[in-house]
Amino acid sequence: MTFAEILQELREDKNISRKALAAKLNISVSTLGMYEQGRREPNIDMLIKIADYFEVSIDFLVGRKFKDNDMRLLEEAFNLKKKIMRLSPDIQDIVEYILSK
């Protein structure tokens, strides 16, 4: 996956609009849109801000390769998170509680 694809997926998974994320990152909506379209790449300071916001590593953001098995497990975890986000908030709380134990 590319940085553009990862950024868009993270934003959508967090259910935040481009406008809201751009405001949190203190950039324009068009700049964020260009990041998500792969027409522009952020500098290191912005990568750090984005990684901190989504609580992921910069390696993850830029699609840095892991061992094949690690990458497969990461993709499975990402897909599971998407499924969890579709659950009702009460069920999400239960799942988060179980996972924290």
N, C-alpha and C positions, 0 to 999 in steps of 0.2 A: 504494500500500500504506500501511496505517496503522502507527503506532509499534508497536501490539500485535502485528500480523502480522509485522513485521520482527523484533521481539525474539524471538518464538517461533521463527521460521525460523532466526535466527542461533543460538539455543540448540540447536535440533535439529540443525543442520548441524555444530555443534561436538560433538554427541553428549554433552551434559551434562544431567543431570537438573535439574528445578526446585530440588530440595533442595540440590544441589551449587552451583548458580549463586547461589541465595539466600545460602548460607554465604559464598561468595566476595565477594558484594556487601554482606554484613553486614545483610541484611534478612530478614524472615520469608518463608516459602514462600507464605503467603497473599497477602502484598504483591506478590510476583513474579507469582503467579497472577492477581491483579487487573490488573497491568500487561498481561499477555498476553491478558486478556479485554477489555481496553479500558475497564475499570470504574474505573481510577485511572491517573494520569499521574505520572511521577517529577519531582522538582524538578531544577533545573539541575545541582546537585552530583551527583545520582544519574545523570543523563544522561551526565555526564562519566565517571563510574565505568564505566558500561555501555559507552560508546564506547571507552574505554581497554581494557577487558577484551576486547572483540571486535575491537579494532584497526580501527575504522571512525570516520567523522566523525559528529558530532551531526546534521549535515544529512542524512546517509544514514539515521540512526536514525529521524528524524522524518518521513522520506519527502518531504523537500523536493524540489520539482520541479527537474529539470534540463531541458536542451533535449531534445526528443523523441528525437533520435538517441542522445544520451548515455544517456538512460534505457533505451533499447532495448539498448544495449551493456552497461550495468550488469546488466540482467536476464539477458542471455545469459551474462555472466561468472558471475553467481550460480548459474544453472542448471548451468553447466559445473562449478562447484565442487561442487555436489551430486553430480554424476555421478562426479567424481574421488573423493569421499569413499566411494563404494560399492566402489571398487577395493580390492584387497588392499593391506596396508601396504607391501609391497615395491614394487608398481607405483606406489603413491602417492609413494614416495620418488623413483622414477625420474622421474615427471611433475614433481615439485617441483624436481628437479635441472635438468631441461630448461627449465622456466619461469624459473629463476634465471639462466640464461645469456643 
